[in-house]
Amino acid sequence: MKELETVVQDEKNKWILITGILQVLACVIMNKFDISNPNIILFVILSAVLVQFGYGAGMLCGFITYIYSMYFFSTDHSFFYFDASNRDKIMVVIFGIIANILIVGSLKARMEKSNKERIHQLEEATTLNKCAVELSADRDIHTAIYNLLGIINQYFQADRSYIFDIDHEKQIVINTYEYTAEGVTRQIDNLQSVPLSVIAVWMDKFENGQVYYIADAEQEKGYPTYEMLVEQNIKRLLTVPLKKNAKVTGFIGVDNPKVHFDDATLLLSLQYFIVNSQSSQRQQERLQF
């Protein structure tokens, strides 16, 4: 995730530099052809840059516009000496640049945020639909749940997704389903009889209808779960309770999610479908015997 963020930031920095160079070239051209009112052109470029590339590029172009205006309106292009009329023009330019950056930049930021939210909602709805189709398909329930975990794993770009059942009578948790990304070690065989006391803190959250999110495994230091997390190379984790008749019967979670880790909406939306599928599975197994 950090590598992707670095690439995105490098791309932004590249375009900030390019827009700055283009603004300087525009100033050179206007000076060469002695354009009488260059600020109209420079402000149009500034607005376009803000809309296309955001605050960073806009602030650089705004600074270049200010410097060229100081040169253009100053007496003998001295940058420092102005007659009364041109001093007023410089003040207008300064206020114009600030207003342009604040207003257009703010609108750009809102548009980007709104677009990101819409894209996220669409992705979430599409993924939820895939999960519902998978669970309702006419196939073996074990296969359907495994495929469901694969869809969840892809959505979160996680290392591992899983379902645990809780045996309250034996006071243990059992890893019943697991899906792992390519190159990630399976852990299901090592998690068949974990004492319920190990996740006591998690259970407190689950019983209150809350999710349990670990942003950094170090926050679990001092708890029984810490060693288990370290052994499995889990740095970040998101889990959601599975309930039937208001009783916590298990939980579904993802290990080391790279995206959407701060939003449990998808997992929360799948609670009913998973519990219902597990109940159907158990009924079928009882009928077979």
C-alpha positions in Angstrom: 0.0 0.0 0.0 2.8 2.4 0.8 4.5 1.6 -2.5 1.2 2.5 -4.3 0.8 5.7 -2.3 4.4 6.6 -3.2 3.7 6.1 -7.0 0.6 8.2 -6.8 2.4 11.0 -4.9 5.3 10.9 -7.5 2.7 11.2 -10.3 1.2 14.2 -8.5 4.6 15.8 -8.0 5.4 15.3 -11.7 2.3 17.1 -12.8 2.8 19.9 -10.3 6.3 20.4 -11.9 4.9 20.3 -15.4 2.1 22.8 -14.8 4.7 25.1 -13.1 6.9 24.9 -16.2 3.9 25.6 -18.5 3.0 28.6 -16.5 6.5 30.0 -16.7 6.5 29.4 -20.5 3.2 31.3 -20.7 4.8 34.2 -18.9 7.8 34.2 -21.2 5.5 34.2 -24.3 3.3 37.0 -23.0 6.4 39.0 -22.2 7.9 38.4 -25.6 4.8 39.5 -27.4 4.1 42.3 -25.0 0.5 41.3 -24.2 -1.1 44.2 -22.5 -3.3 42.3 -19.9 -1.5 39.0 -19.2 -3.5 38.3 -15.9 -6.6 37.3 -17.8 -4.6 34.5 -19.5 -2.7 33.6 -16.3 -5.9 33.4 -14.2 -7.5 31.1 -16.8 -4.5 28.8 -16.7 -4.6 29.0 -12.9 -8.3 28.0 -12.7 -7.7 25.2 -15.2 -4.8 23.8 -13.3 -6.7 23.9 -10.0 -9.6 22.0 -11.5 -7.4 19.4 -13.2 -4.6 18.9 -10.6 -5.7 20.4 -7.3 -4.2 22.6 -4.6 -0.5 21.8 -5.1 -0.3 22.7 -8.7 -2.6 25.6 -8.2 -0.5 27.1 -5.5 2.7 26.9 -7.6 0.9 28.5 -10.6 -0.6 31.1 -8.3 2.9 32.0 -7.0 4.3 32.2 -10.6 1.3 34.5 -11.6 2.1 36.7 -8.6 5.8 37.0 -9.5 5.1 37.8 -13.1 2.5 40.4 -12.1 5.1 42.0 -9.8 7.4 42.2 -12.8 4.8 43.4 -15.3 3.2 46.1 -13.2 6.3 47.4 -11.4 8.1 50.6 -12.6 10.8 49.6 -15.1 10.1 45.9 -14.2 11.9 46.4 -10.9 9.6 44.1 -8.9 9.6 46.6 -6.0 8.5 50.1 -7.2 4.9 50.8 -8.3 2.9 53.9 -9.1 -0.4 54.3 -7.3 -2.5 52.7 -10.1 -0.3 49.6 -10.5 -0.1 49.2 -6.8 -3.8 48.8 -6.7 -3.7 46.3 -9.6 -1.2 44.2 -7.7 -3.5 44.1 -4.7 -6.3 43.0 -7.0 -4.1 40.2 -8.4 -3.1 39.0 -5.0 -6.7 38.8 -3.8 -7.7 37.2 -7.1 -5.1 34.5 -6.8 -6.0 33.8 -3.2 -9.8 33.7 -4.0 -9.1 31.5 -7.0 -7.1 28.9 -5.1 -9.5 28.9 -2.1 -12.8 28.7 -4.1 -11.8 26.6 -7.2 -9.5 24.5 -5.1 -12.2 23.8 -2.5 -14.7 22.9 -5.2 -12.1 20.5 -6.8 -11.4 18.9 -3.4 -15.2 18.4 -2.8 -15.6 16.9 -6.3 -12.8 14.5 -5.7 -14.2 13.5 -2.3 -17.6 13.0 -3.7 -16.3 11.0 -6.7 -14.3 8.8 -4.3 -17.3 8.2 -2.1 -19.5 7.3 -5.2 -16.8 4.9 -6.5 -16.5 3.3 -3.1 -20.2 2.9 -2.7 -20.5 1.4 -6.2 -17.6 -1.0 -5.5 -19.2 -2.0 -2.2 -22.6 -2.6 -3.8 -21.1 -4.6 -6.6 -19.2 -6.8 -4.2 -22.2 -7.3 -2.0 -24.2 -8.4 -5.0 -21.5 -10.9 -6.0 -21.5 -12.3 -2.5 -25.3 -12.6 -2.5 -25.3 -14.3 -5.9 -22.6 -16.7 -4.7 -24.5 -17.8 -1.6 -27.8 -18.1 -3.4 -26.3 -20.2 -6.2 -27.4 -23.8 -6.5 -24.1 -25.4 -5.4 -22.5 -27.0 -2.3 -22.6 -24.5 0.6 -19.0 -25.2 1.6 -17.9 -24.2 -1.9 -20.2 -21.2 -1.9 -18.8 -19.9 1.4 -15.2 -20.5 0.3 -15.9 -18.5 -2.9 -17.6 -15.8 -0.8 -14.4 -15.4 1.2 -12.5 -15.1 -2.0 -14.6 -12.2 -3.1 -14.2 -10.6 0.3 -10.5 -11.1 0.2 -10.2 -9.4 -3.2 -12.4 -6.5 -2.0 -10.1 -5.8 1.0 -6.9 -6.8 -0.8 -6.2 -8.9 2.3 -3.8 -11.7 3.0 -6.5 -13.9 4.5 -10.3 -14.0 5.0 -12.0 -16.5 7.3 -14.9 -17.6 9.4 -14.7 -18.8 13.0 -17.4 -20.7 14.8 -17.7 -20.4 18.6 -18.5 -23.5 20.7 -19.8 -22.0 23.9 -20.1 -25.4 25.6 -16.4 -26.3 25.1 -15.4 -22.6 25.4 -13.3 -22.7 22.1 -13.3 -21.0 18.8 -12.8 -23.0 15.6 -11.6 -21.8 12.2 -14.2 -23.4 9.9 -13.4 -21.6 6.6 -10.3 -19.8 5.3 -9.3 -18.2 2.0 -5.7 -17.1 1.5 -4.1 -14.8 -1.1 -1.4 -16.2 -3.3 1.9 -16.8 -1.3 0.1 -16.5 2.1 0.5 -19.5 4.5 -2.8 -21.2 5.5 -3.5 -21.2 9.2 -6.8 -23.1 9.5 -5.2 -26.3 10.7 -3.5 -24.4 13.6 -6.8 -22.8 14.7 -9.1 -25.7 15.4 -9.3 -25.4 19.1 -8.5 -21.9 20.3 -9.6 -21.1 23.9 -12.4 -18.6 23.9 -10.6 -16.7 26.7 -7.9 -15.7 24.2 -10.4 -13.4 22.4 -12.2 -12.2 25.5 -11.7 -8.6 24.6 -13.1 -9.2 21.1 -16.1 -11.0 22.6 -16.9 -7.9 24.7 -17.1 -5.9 21.5 -19.0 -8.6 19.6 -21.7 -9.0 22.3 -22.3 -5.2 22.2 -22.8 -5.5 18.4 -19.5 -3.8 17.6 -16.7 -4.8 15.2 -13.1 -5.4 16.4 -10.5 -3.6 14.4 -6.7 -3.8 15.0 -4.9 -1.0 13.2 -1.5 -2.2 14.5 -0.8 -5.5 16.1 1.3 -3.7 18.7 -1.9 -2.4 20.3 -2.6 -6.0 21.4 0.5 -6.3 23.5 -0.3 -7.6 26.9 -3.3 -9.6 25.6 -3.3 -13.3 24.8 -4.0 -12.6 21.1 -0.7 -10.8 20.6 1.5 -13.9 20.3 -1.0 -15.5 17.9 -1.0 -12.4 15.7 2.8 -12.2 15.6 3.1 -15.9 14.7 0.7 -15.4 11.8 2.4 -12.2 10.7 -0.8 -10.2 11.2 -0.3 -6.5 11.4 -3.8 -5.3 10.8 -7.1 -7.0 11.3 -10.9 -6.4 10.9 -13.5 -8.7 12.4 -17.3 -8.6 12.6 -19.5 -10.8 14.8 -21.9 -13.4 13.5 -25.1 -13.6 15.6 -28.1 -15.8 15.8 -31.0 -15.0 18.1 -28.9 -12.2 19.6 -26.1 -14.7 20.6 -22.6 -14.5 19.1 -22.1 -17.7 17.2 -18.8 -16.8 15.5 -17.1 -14.1 13.5 -15.9 -13.2 10.0 -12.7 -11.3 9.4 -9.8 -10.3 7.2 -6.1 -10.2 8.0 -3.8 -7.4 6.7 -6.4 -5.6 4.5 -4.7 -3.0 2.3 -7.9 -1.1 1.4 -11.3 -0.4 3.0 -9.9 -1.5 6.4 -11.6 1.4 8.1 -15.0 0.5 6.8 -16.8 -2.7 8.0 -20.0 -2.0 6.1 -19.5 -4.9 3.6 -18.9 -7.5 6.4 -21.7 -6.1 8.5 -24.0 -6.4 5.5 -23.1 -10.1 5.0 -23.8 -11.2 8.6 -27.4 -12.4 7.9 -26.5 -14.2 4.7 -23.6 -16.1 6.3 -25.5 -17.1 9.4 -28.4 -18.2 7.3 -26.2 -20.2 5.0 -24.5 -21.9 8.0 -27.9 -22.8 9.5 -29.0 -24.3 6.2 -25.7 -26.3 6.0 -26.2 -27.7 9.5 -29.8 -28.7 8.7 -28.7 -30.5 5.6 -26.0 -32.3 7.6 -28.5 -33.4 10.2 -30.9 -34.7 7.6 -28.1 -36.8 6.1 -27.6 -38.6 9.4 
